[in-house]
């Protein structure tokens, strides 16, 4: 209907030559726009698989001690293809005989289900007391700490404490602890959690809901603290 109205107006106002020129121009313009749209669509289709392969997740937690909120944790996971990057950032503020402020940052990178890089960084009251990296170099793990390099004699690390926040260890018998530089046995607790006991006698117990860690109970010789997810 709109086309007929426009054509009628053109017929009254323009000569036949001008009308013919108008329609030729419109035809060429339509063809040009069609080519541009087709090229744009092809580029968009080629780009879509890259977008669909990227997935981001974020988890936020409170750190509780004796019923008080003393800090926070933020966990992030970025999956691109067969590679996963994990990040933990946390800050704890409390007071014993004097104020204590602990800032921590940890990262892990997995490729095809294998750890290829991890790092740990921690400051207590502004002083760095931990700065360590693990790298998978030439089919073996290398630990770098205080400018010293040591070898780690294990063929593959497929999970560490950081990855437990995103993956329930249903079928895992042990998990790697970056801080202890050793594997820790995983056992099922009576209350449904997954318990990991460390060589120093301390232990963590992880609790899950729909595959996501919702609570970590940290049992120390001198205290008990909990990491609880924010909803």
Protein Blocks (a to p, Z undefined) as FASTA:
>chain_A
ZZmmmmmmmmmmpcfklmmmmmmmmmmmmmmmmmmmmmmmmmmmmmmmmmmmpccddddd
dddeehiafbdcddddddehjaccddddddddddfkbccddddddddddeehiafbdcdd
ddeehiafbdcddddeehiacddeehiacddddfbdcbdfklmmmoccfkbcbdcdfklo
pacdddddfkopacdddfkopacddddeehiafbdcdddfkbccdddddZZ
